[in-house]
Every structure is written in structure tokens, then in C-alpha cells.
Amino acid sequence: MTQERKADEDGVRLRRQIGPLSAASFIVGTVVGSGIFIAPKGVLMNSGSVGLSLLVWALCGVLSLLGALCYAELGTTFTKSGGHYTYLLETIGPLPAFLRLWAEFLFIRPAVASYVSLAFGRYVVEPFFAPCEAPVALVRLVSLLGVTLVVAVNCWSVTAASRTQVTLTFVKTFALVLIIVPGVLALTQGKTENFRNGFELEALTLDRLPLAFYNGLYAYGGWFYLNMVTEEVINPNRTIPLTITCSMVTVTVLYVLVNVSYYTIMTPAELLQSDAVAVTFANRALRGLSTVIPLLVALSCLGALNGGFFSAPRMLFVGAREGHWPPIFSMIHIRRHTPLPAVLFLYPLVVLMLVTEEIQTLISLASFARWFFIALATLGMLVHRFRFPELPRPFKVPLAVAVTFTAVCFFIVGLSLYSDPWNTGRSCALTLTGVPVYFVAVHRSRLPPRWRRAFDYCSKKLQILLEVAQQEVKTY
């Protein structure tokens, strides 16, 4: 018995190393990234007024909390890692699950990582060129260095990536508090002119409102990342619901207060003219610390990037384990116990999108597919409840919450077809290219024998080169 336990401990596998503090840091540290420093401009531009933009921020927080609660039920019902992919596979079927996997690694994850890294590069570079505009090439180069650093950490060690996330979460929370305090102090001293006539609805148009929500929801994105690493969470039945709820309530309060602080110090016109809102804010309210804020924001973006690279490869890892992706991606490093092939696979895709797209385009491109599949996953949860009512569910969200969240997501996704047909159409088309790939990837027997032999030969050589192997211990 002792030898079996020792073999289990020494076996090649992903280990449960994420406790409550790491889990909370993982969620907060991934959610609070570049969004709160970039999205305020997009939310205000598309909502048309200060009051409505604050309402959008609050509603996005509530909607994200409802979604997080739904995913807490899914994460405690299905104990595998993989997040969206696993839940679609278990509730709706293999084709939607594969399309989510395909979209994630074809454009969603590269787009998300690219706009976070671009924000990192912008906040590192712009202070050296203020008040002039920073060179675009230099911003992209620094962004590339940030991505490379995060990939290296996640390839090196799960523990190092986790500790990095905890440290950067404390840094970014301090940055938000540093923005909130002077704004709230100014507000209590009667500086309220920017909030007068806050609900002027003349500039509001129905076709632009979904884009305001997309920008807000982008800033809250990341509440579902813990579900991608369920197999590495200690006591997930308790840790996942508790940390998700506490983290999202905290983030919502911080985000609303940050935006109140922005509008207290800056006029709406000044906010719309700024490409780096936190820097503009610091130049006005924190002149003695104006050089510190860009550094804190850059570190915040780095934390969100690290959280994304820690979690997203686990979806590819699980997809390969289920036979929906080449087997090499279900392997982990024999000594470092990291999903090395899955992490490395993302890197060139992120770099490619980093040098070809702009931030606002990336947000629109990724948002439609991401929120469509989230809505599909929670719809699958409702279907699964109906089909298997007796299945044990350690955490069960109220039916009204699940129905409301699913309906609102489908409504926002449907309205975006009208408000931004170009990027929505591109997102749909890119997702649907996975349909023919699915029938080739899943049913490899349809490939010519020569192709299969060449594919297996390349996989074996890669396995030797990367020093990776299949898990020896079942972790779910």
C-alpha cells in the first residue's frame, strides 16, 4: 500500500497545488488586468453618458457573478479540468465542444493574450515618450517580451506561475486602491460636476449598447479560468464556489469605484481622448506618483497574461486527452510537471496576432464567440439538470439565476450581430472552419495511412525533444 501511494506521488501528473488563496488570486489576478485601464473608454463611447456607463459597469459585474455561480455548479458537477470545453462535451456533445476548443486556440486566446500584452507594452513605453505618442513598433516589441516571459514561467514550473500570480494580484489590487482613494476624497469634497446630468440619453443608440457591454464584460473576463484547472484545485467542491463568489463581488466593487474615481477627476471628453486612462488620471490626481501608476498597470496586465497562459492550455490538454486534439498536447514534462506542448503551441499564435491587429478589433473579434459558447455551456447545464435530476451536485445555483444569465448572454450575442456584423461575421466564420477539421481530427481513420504514419512519427520525435509523457496517474 505504501509503495502504491509512493508511486502515485512520484508519477507524472498535474498535481493539486491550488489552495483557496492561490485560487482567489488566480481569479482576481486574471480578471483585473488590462480591462479596467482600457475598457472605460469603450464603455463610455458606446453608452453615451457617465451615468449609463456606471450602470453598465455594475450590470456587467452582476452578470459576471451570475455566470461565475453557474460555472461553480458546473465545476463541482464535472470534476475534469478544461472549463468550457469539458462542460459542452458532457452536456451537449462532442461537436460543440470541439468548436469551442478550435475557436479558443484559433483566435479567442490569441486575441485575448494579444490585447492584454499590447496594453502591457503601451503602459511600459508611453511614460518615456509623453506627451508624444509612443512608437507602435516599440510597443509591440515590449509586448512580445512580456508574452515571452510569461510563457517561460508557465513552462518552467506550476508553483512559480502560481506564486507569480499571487504576488501580481496584490500589486494590482494596490494599484486600484491607489486610483480609488484620491477620487473618492475629491468626491466627498464636493467635486461632482461631471456627474450632473449623468443620464443624458441623446447619444445612446441601441446598436451601440451591446458594444458597451462587450467592453465591460471584457474587463470582467477571467471569472471562468479557475474551472479550466479543476484537477489542480485542492478540495474543489468548497474552494471553487467560495473563491468565485468572494472574488467577483470584490472585483465588481473595485471596478465601480475606480470608474467613479475616473469621472470625478476627469471629464468624459478627457477620458475619451486618452489611450491610457490610468496615466492621464495619475497626471491629474497623483502627480507625485505619476511615474509609478504606469508600472503598476503594466504589472497588472502581466498578471492577467500569466493567468491566461496558466489556464487556457489546460483546455487544450483535456481536449487532447479526450481524443479531440493530437495526443502530444495531452502530455506533460516528466520533471517539471507542466503541460509544456500546450503552452508552447499558443505562443506563435499570440505573436502572429500581436503584430497584425489593434486592441479594439481584438476585443470585438474575441467577444462574440467567447460569450456565445459561455451561453451554450450554461444552456447545457440546464439541459443536463433536466435529463439527470438525481445526479449529485455539490453546489447548485438557483434556477432563476441560470435562466437569467443564459437569456441575457444570448440576447447580447444576438444583438451584436446587428451592432457589429463585420467582426461578428468573422468570428462565426472562423469558428465554423472547425467543422471539417472535427471530422478529420476525431475520426483519424479517414486519413490516408501514409498521413497517419507521418503524423505519428512527428509526434514521437516531438515527445522526445520536449521530454514529455502521458499522465501516469488519473487526476479526476
C-alpha positions as CSV (number, residue, x, y, z in Angstrom):
1,M,0.0,0.0,0.0
2,T,2.9,2.3,0.9
3,Q,4.6,1.6,-2.4
4,E,1.4,2.3,-4.3
5,R,1.0,5.6,-2.6
6,K,4.6,6.5,-3.3
7,A,4.2,5.6,-6.9
8,D,1.1,7.8,-7.0
9,E,3.1,10.7,-5.5
10,D,6.0,10.3,-7.9
11,G,4.0,9.6,-11.0
12,V,4.0,12.0,-14.0
13,R,0.8,14.1,-13.5
14,L,-0.6,17.5,-12.8
15,R,-0.7,17.9,-9.0
16,R,-3.3,19.6,-6.8
17,Q,-1.4,22.7,-5.7
18,I,-4.0,25.5,-5.9
19,G,-5.4,26.3,-2.4
20,P,-8.0,29.0,-1.5
21,L,-5.5,31.9,-1.5
22,S,-4.0,30.8,-4.8
23,A,-7.5,30.3,-6.3
24,A,-8.7,33.7,-5.2
25,S,-5.5,35.3,-6.5
26,F,-5.9,33.4,-9.7
27,I,-9.4,34.7,-10.3
28,V,-8.8,38.3,-9.2
29,G,-5.4,38.4,-10.8
30,T,-6.8,37.3,-14.1
31,V,-9.9,39.4,-14.1
32,V,-8.1,42.6,-13.0
33,G,-5.8,43.0,-16.0
34,S,-5.7,45.5,-18.8
35,G,-9.5,45.8,-19.0
36,I,-10.2,48.3,-16.2
37,F,-7.5,50.5,-17.8
38,I,-8.6,50.2,-21.4
39,A,-12.4,49.4,-21.4
40,P,-13.7,52.6,-19.7
41,K,-13.2,54.5,-23.0
42,G,-15.1,51.9,-24.9
43,V,-17.9,51.7,-22.4
44,L,-18.4,55.5,-22.3
45,M,-18.1,55.8,-26.1
46,N,-20.8,53.2,-26.7
47,S,-23.1,54.1,-23.8
48,G,-23.1,57.8,-24.4
49,S,-23.3,59.1,-20.8
50,V,-21.5,59.0,-17.4
51,G,-24.5,57.6,-15.5
52,L,-25.3,54.9,-18.1
53,S,-21.6,53.9,-18.3
54,L,-21.5,53.3,-14.5
55,L,-24.7,51.3,-14.7
56,V,-23.1,49.2,-17.5
57,W,-20.1,48.6,-15.2
58,A,-22.4,47.5,-12.3
59,L,-24.6,45.3,-14.5
60,C,-21.5,43.7,-16.2
61,G,-20.3,42.8,-12.6
62,V,-23.7,41.3,-11.7
63,L,-23.9,39.4,-14.9
64,S,-20.3,38.1,-14.4
65,L,-21.2,37.0,-10.9
66,L,-24.3,35.1,-12.1
67,G,-22.1,33.4,-14.7
68,A,-19.5,32.6,-12.2
69,L,-22.1,30.9,-9.9
70,C,-23.3,28.8,-12.9
71,Y,-19.7,27.8,-13.6
72,A,-19.3,26.9,-9.9
73,E,-22.1,24.4,-10.3
74,L,-20.5,23.0,-13.5
75,G,-17.1,22.9,-11.9
76,T,-18.3,20.9,-8.9
77,T,-20.6,18.6,-11.0
78,F,-17.9,17.7,-13.6
79,T,-14.5,17.3,-11.9
80,K,-12.4,17.4,-15.0
81,S,-10.3,20.4,-16.0
82,G,-11.0,22.1,-19.3
83,G,-13.7,24.6,-18.4
84,H,-16.0,25.4,-21.4
85,Y,-14.8,22.5,-23.4
86,T,-15.5,19.9,-20.8
87,Y,-18.9,21.3,-19.9
88,L,-20.0,21.4,-23.6
89,L,-18.7,17.9,-24.1
90,E,-20.6,16.5,-21.1
91,T,-23.9,18.3,-21.6
92,I,-24.4,19.0,-25.3
93,G,-22.0,16.8,-27.3
94,P,-18.6,16.5,-28.9
95,L,-19.0,18.8,-31.9
96,P,-19.9,22.0,-29.9
97,A,-17.1,21.1,-27.5
98,F,-14.6,20.7,-30.4
99,L,-15.7,24.0,-31.9
100,R,-15.1,25.8,-28.6
101,L,-11.6,24.2,-28.5
102,W,-11.0,25.2,-32.1
103,A,-12.2,28.8,-31.6
104,E,-10.2,29.2,-28.3
105,F,-6.9,28.4,-29.9
106,L,-7.5,29.7,-33.4
107,F,-8.5,33.3,-32.4
108,I,-10.1,33.7,-28.9
109,R,-7.0,33.0,-26.8
110,P,-4.5,34.7,-29.2
111,A,-6.8,37.7,-29.4
112,V,-7.2,38.0,-25.6
113,A,-3.5,37.4,-24.9
114,S,-2.6,39.9,-27.6
115,Y,-4.7,42.8,-26.4
116,V,-3.5,42.3,-22.8
117,S,0.1,42.2,-23.9
118,L,-0.4,45.3,-26.1
119,A,-1.8,47.1,-23.0
120,F,1.3,45.9,-21.1
121,G,3.6,47.3,-23.8
122,R,1.7,50.6,-24.0
123,Y,1.9,51.3,-20.3
124,V,5.6,50.4,-20.2
125,V,6.6,52.5,-23.2
126,E,4.3,55.6,-23.2
127,P,5.7,57.3,-20.0
128,F,9.1,57.6,-21.7
129,F,7.6,59.4,-24.7
130,A,4.9,61.5,-23.0
131,P,3.3,63.8,-24.2
132,C,4.2,62.5,-27.6
133,E,2.8,59.2,-29.0
134,A,4.9,56.1,-28.4
135,P,6.3,54.3,-31.5
136,V,4.0,51.4,-32.4
137,A,6.9,49.1,-33.2
138,L,8.4,49.6,-29.8
139,V,5.1,49.0,-28.0
140,R,4.7,45.7,-30.0
141,L,8.3,44.7,-29.2
142,V,7.8,45.2,-25.4
143,S,4.5,43.4,-25.6
144,L,6.3,40.5,-27.3
145,L,8.9,40.4,-24.4
146,G,6.1,40.3,-21.9
147,V,4.4,37.3,-23.6
148,T,7.8,35.5,-23.8
149,L,8.4,36.0,-20.1
150,V,5.0,34.6,-19.2
151,V,5.4,31.6,-21.5
152,A,8.8,30.8,-20.0
153,V,7.4,31.0,-16.4
154,N,4.5,28.7,-17.2
155,C,6.8,26.2,-19.0
156,W,9.2,26.2,-16.1
157,S,7.0,25.5,-13.1
158,V,3.4,25.4,-11.9
159,T,4.5,26.6,-8.5
160,A,6.4,29.5,-10.0
161,A,3.4,30.5,-12.1
162,S,1.1,30.3,-9.1
163,R,3.3,32.3,-6.8
164,T,3.8,34.9,-9.6
165,Q,0.0,35.2,-9.8
166,V,-0.4,35.7,-6.0
167,T,2.3,38.4,-6.0
168,L,0.9,40.3,-9.0
169,T,-2.6,40.1,-7.6
170,F,-1.5,42.1,-4.5
171,V,0.3,44.6,-6.8
172,K,-2.7,45.2,-9.0
173,T,-5.1,45.5,-6.0
174,F,-2.8,48.1,-4.6
175,A,-2.9,49.9,-8.0
176,L,-6.7,50.0,-7.9
177,V,-6.8,51.3,-4.3
178,L,-4.3,54.0,-5.3
179,I,-6.7,55.2,-8.0
180,I,-9.8,54.9,-5.9
181,V,-8.7,56.9,-2.8
182,P,-8.0,60.3,-4.4
183,G,-11.2,60.1,-6.5
184,V,-13.4,59.3,-3.5
185,L,-11.7,62.0,-1.4
186,A,-12.4,64.6,-4.2
187,L,-16.0,63.4,-4.4
188,T,-16.6,63.8,-0.7
189,Q,-15.2,67.4,-1.0
190,G,-17.9,68.2,-3.5
191,K,-16.3,67.7,-6.9
192,T,-19.4,66.3,-8.6
193,E,-19.7,68.4,-11.7
194,N,-19.0,65.5,-14.0
195,F,-22.0,63.6,-12.6
196,R,-24.5,66.3,-13.2
197,N,-26.9,65.4,-16.0
198,G,-25.2,62.0,-15.9
199,F,-28.1,60.2,-17.7
200,E,-28.2,62.2,-20.9
201,L,-29.6,59.6,-23.3
202,E,-29.4,61.6,-26.5
203,A,-26.2,60.0,-27.5
204,L,-27.4,56.4,-26.8
205,T,-28.3,54.2,-29.7
206,L,-29.5,50.6,-29.4
207,D,-27.0,49.3,-31.9
208,R,-24.0,50.5,-29.8
209,L,-25.2,49.4,-26.4
210,P,-24.0,45.7,-26.9
211,L,-20.6,47.1,-27.6
212,A,-20.6,48.9,-24.3
213,F,-21.4,45.7,-22.6
214,Y,-18.8,43.8,-24.5
215,N,-16.1,46.3,-23.4
216,G,-17.4,46.0,-19.8
217,L,-17.6,42.2,-19.9
218,Y,-14.1,42.1,-21.4
219,A,-12.8,43.9,-18.3
220,Y,-14.6,41.2,-16.1
221,G,-13.4,38.3,-18.2
222,G,-11.5,35.7,-16.4
223,W,-14.0,34.5,-13.8
224,F,-14.2,31.2,-15.6
225,Y,-10.4,30.4,-15.7
226,L,-10.4,28.5,-12.4
227,N,-12.7,26.0,-14.0
228,M,-10.0,25.2,-16.5
229,V,-7.7,23.9,-13.8
230,T,-10.2,22.0,-11.6
231,E,-8.0,18.9,-11.3
232,E,-5.2,21.1,-9.7
233,V,-7.5,22.7,-7.1
234,I,-7.4,21.5,-3.5
235,N,-10.9,20.5,-2.3
236,P,-12.6,21.9,-5.4
237,N,-16.2,21.4,-4.1
238,R,-15.6,24.0,-1.4
239,T,-12.8,26.1,-3.0
240,I,-14.4,26.8,-6.3
241,P,-17.8,28.2,-5.2
242,L,-16.3,30.2,-2.3
243,T,-13.5,31.8,-4.1
244,I,-15.5,32.6,-7.2
245,T,-18.2,34.4,-5.2
246,C,-15.9,36.3,-3.0
247,S,-13.6,37.3,-5.8
248,M,-16.3,38.6,-8.2
249,V,-18.1,40.6,-5.5
250,T,-14.7,42.2,-4.6
251,V,-13.8,42.9,-8.3
252,T,-17.3,44.5,-9.0
253,V,-17.0,46.9,-6.1
254,L,-13.4,47.8,-7.0
255,Y,-14.4,48.4,-10.7
256,V,-17.3,50.6,-10.0
257,L,-15.3,52.7,-7.5
258,V,-12.4,53.0,-10.0
259,N,-14.8,54.4,-12.6
260,V,-16.4,56.8,-10.2
261,S,-12.8,58.0,-9.4
262,Y,-12.0,58.4,-13.1
263,Y,-15.2,60.6,-13.6
264,T,-14.5,62.6,-10.5
265,I,-11.1,63.7,-11.7
266,M,-11.5,63.6,-15.5
267,T,-14.3,64.9,-17.7
268,P,-15.9,62.5,-20.1
269,A,-14.2,64.2,-23.1
270,E,-10.8,63.8,-21.5
271,L,-11.4,60.1,-20.8
272,L,-12.4,59.6,-24.5
273,Q,-9.3,61.4,-25.7
274,S,-7.0,59.2,-23.6
275,D,-5.5,56.0,-24.8
276,A,-4.0,55.3,-21.4
277,V,-6.7,56.3,-18.9
278,A,-4.8,55.4,-15.8
279,V,-1.8,57.5,-16.9
280,T,-4.0,60.5,-17.6
281,F,-5.6,60.1,-14.2
282,A,-2.3,59.9,-12.4
283,N,-1.0,63.0,-14.1
284,R,-4.0,64.9,-12.7
285,A,-4.6,63.3,-9.3
286,L,-1.3,61.6,-8.3
287,R,1.4,63.9,-9.7
288,G,3.9,62.7,-7.1
289,L,3.2,59.1,-8.2
290,S,2.5,59.6,-11.9
291,T,5.5,57.5,-12.8
292,V,4.5,54.7,-10.5
293,I,1.0,54.1,-11.9
294,P,2.1,53.0,-15.4
295,L,4.4,50.5,-13.8
296,L,1.7,49.1,-11.6
297,V,-0.7,48.9,-14.5
298,A,1.9,47.1,-16.6
299,L,2.4,44.6,-13.8
300,S,-1.4,44.2,-13.6
301,C,-1.5,43.3,-17.3
302,L,1.3,40.9,-16.8
303,G,-0.7,39.1,-14.1
304,A,-3.7,38.8,-16.3
305,L,-1.5,37.4,-19.1
306,N,0.1,34.9,-16.7
307,G,-3.4,33.7,-15.5
308,G,-4.5,33.2,-19.1
309,F,-1.4,31.2,-20.1
310,F,-1.7,29.2,-16.9
311,S,-5.3,28.1,-17.5
312,A,-6.1,28.1,-21.3
313,P,-3.5,25.4,-22.2
314,R,-5.4,23.1,-19.8
315,M,-8.3,23.2,-22.1
316,L,-6.1,22.0,-25.0
317,F,-4.6,19.4,-22.6
318,V,-8.0,18.0,-21.8
319,G,-9.2,18.1,-25.4
320,A,-6.1,16.1,-26.5
321,R,-6.8,13.6,-23.6
322,E,-10.4,13.2,-24.9
323,G,-9.1,12.5,-28.4
324,H,-10.2,15.8,-30.0
325,W,-6.6,17.1,-30.5
326,P,-3.2,15.5,-31.3
327,P,-2.0,13.3,-28.3
328,I,1.2,15.3,-27.9
329,F,-0.8,18.1,-26.3
330,S,-2.1,15.8,-23.6
331,M,1.5,15.2,-22.3
332,I,3.3,16.9,-19.5
333,H,7.0,17.5,-18.8
334,I,8.4,14.5,-17.0
335,R,10.3,16.6,-14.4
336,R,8.6,20.0,-14.3
337,H,5.0,18.6,-14.5
338,T,3.8,21.4,-16.7
339,P,1.7,20.9,-19.9
340,L,4.6,22.1,-22.0
341,P,3.3,21.3,-25.5
342,A,0.0,23.1,-24.9
343,V,1.7,26.2,-23.5
344,L,4.2,26.4,-26.4
345,F,1.5,25.9,-29.0
346,L,-0.2,29.1,-28.0
347,Y,3.0,31.2,-28.3
348,P,3.3,31.6,-32.1
349,L,-0.4,32.2,-32.5
350,V,-0.3,35.0,-30.0
351,V,2.8,36.5,-31.6
352,L,1.1,36.4,-35.0
353,M,-2.0,38.3,-33.8
354,L,0.1,40.6,-31.8
355,V,1.8,42.1,-34.8
356,T,-1.3,42.2,-37.1
357,E,-4.3,43.5,-35.1
358,E,-5.4,46.5,-33.0
359,I,-6.8,46.3,-29.5
360,Q,-10.4,47.3,-30.2
361,T,-10.6,44.9,-33.2
362,L,-9.3,42.1,-31.0
363,I,-11.9,42.8,-28.3
364,S,-14.8,42.6,-30.8
365,L,-13.4,39.6,-32.6
366,A,-13.0,37.5,-29.4
367,S,-16.1,38.6,-27.5
368,F,-18.8,37.2,-29.7
369,A,-17.5,33.6,-29.8
370,R,-16.5,33.6,-26.2
371,W,-19.9,34.7,-24.9
372,F,-21.8,32.5,-27.4
373,F,-20.1,29.4,-26.0
374,I,-20.5,30.5,-22.4
375,A,-24.2,30.9,-23.0
376,L,-24.2,27.5,-24.7
377,A,-22.5,25.9,-21.7
378,T,-25.0,27.3,-19.2
379,L,-27.8,26.2,-21.5
380,G,-26.2,22.7,-21.5
381,M,-26.2,22.9,-17.7
382,L,-30.0,23.4,-17.7
383,V,-30.5,20.6,-20.2
384,H,-28.3,18.3,-18.1
385,R,-30.3,19.1,-15.0
386,F,-33.5,18.2,-16.8
387,R,-32.0,14.9,-18.1
388,F,-30.3,13.8,-14.9
389,P,-32.1,15.4,-12.0
390,E,-30.8,12.8,-9.5
391,L,-27.1,13.4,-10.3
392,P,-25.2,14.7,-7.2
393,R,-24.4,18.4,-7.5
394,P,-22.3,19.6,-4.5
395,F,-23.1,23.2,-5.4
396,K,-26.4,24.1,-7.1
397,V,-27.2,27.5,-8.4
398,P,-30.9,28.7,-8.3
399,L,-32.8,28.0,-11.5
400,A,-33.7,31.7,-11.9
401,V,-30.0,32.7,-11.9
402,A,-29.1,30.1,-14.6
403,V,-32.0,31.0,-16.8
404,T,-31.4,34.8,-16.4
405,F,-27.7,34.6,-17.2
406,T,-28.3,32.3,-20.2
407,A,-31.0,34.5,-21.7
408,V,-29.0,37.8,-21.2
409,C,-26.0,36.2,-22.8
410,F,-27.9,35.1,-25.9
411,F,-29.6,38.5,-26.1
412,I,-26.3,40.3,-26.1
413,V,-24.7,37.9,-28.6
414,G,-27.8,38.2,-30.9
415,L,-27.8,42.0,-30.7
416,S,-24.1,42.1,-31.6
417,L,-25.0,40.6,-35.0
418,Y,-26.7,43.8,-35.7
419,S,-24.3,46.3,-34.0
420,D,-21.0,44.9,-35.3
421,P,-21.8,42.5,-38.2
422,W,-18.2,42.5,-39.6
423,N,-16.3,41.3,-36.6
424,T,-19.2,39.1,-35.6
425,G,-19.3,37.5,-39.0
426,R,-15.5,36.9,-38.9
427,S,-15.9,35.3,-35.6
428,C,-18.7,33.0,-36.8
429,A,-16.8,32.1,-40.0
430,L,-13.6,31.3,-38.1
431,T,-15.5,29.1,-35.6
432,L,-17.3,27.2,-38.4
433,T,-14.0,26.3,-40.1
434,G,-13.6,23.8,-37.3
435,V,-16.5,21.7,-38.6
436,P,-14.5,19.9,-41.3
437,V,-11.4,19.8,-39.1
438,Y,-13.5,18.0,-36.4
439,F,-14.3,15.1,-38.8
440,V,-10.6,14.7,-39.7
441,A,-9.2,15.2,-36.2
442,V,-11.7,13.0,-34.3
443,H,-12.0,10.3,-37.0
444,R,-8.4,9.8,-37.9
445,S,-9.2,6.5,-39.6
446,R,-10.5,8.6,-42.5
447,L,-7.0,9.9,-43.2
448,P,-4.7,8.0,-45.6
449,P,-2.4,5.5,-43.9
450,R,0.7,7.4,-45.1
451,W,-0.5,10.6,-43.4
452,R,-1.2,8.8,-40.2
453,R,2.2,7.2,-40.1
454,A,3.9,10.6,-40.8
455,F,1.8,12.2,-38.1
456,D,2.7,9.6,-35.5
457,Y,6.4,9.8,-36.4
458,C,6.4,13.6,-35.9
459,S,4.5,13.2,-32.6
460,K,7.1,10.7,-31.3
461,K,10.0,13.0,-32.3
462,L,8.4,16.0,-30.6
463,Q,7.8,13.9,-27.4
464,I,11.4,13.0,-27.2
465,L,12.5,16.6,-28.0
466,L,10.3,18.2,-25.4
467,E,10.8,15.4,-22.8
468,V,7.1,14.9,-22.2
469,A,4.9,11.9,-21.4
470,Q,1.3,11.0,-20.8
471,Q,0.0,11.3,-17.2
472,E,0.6,8.1,-15.2
473,V,-2.0,8.9,-12.5
474,K,-5.7,9.7,-13.1
475,T,-6.4,13.2,-11.6
476,Y,-10.2,13.3,-11.9
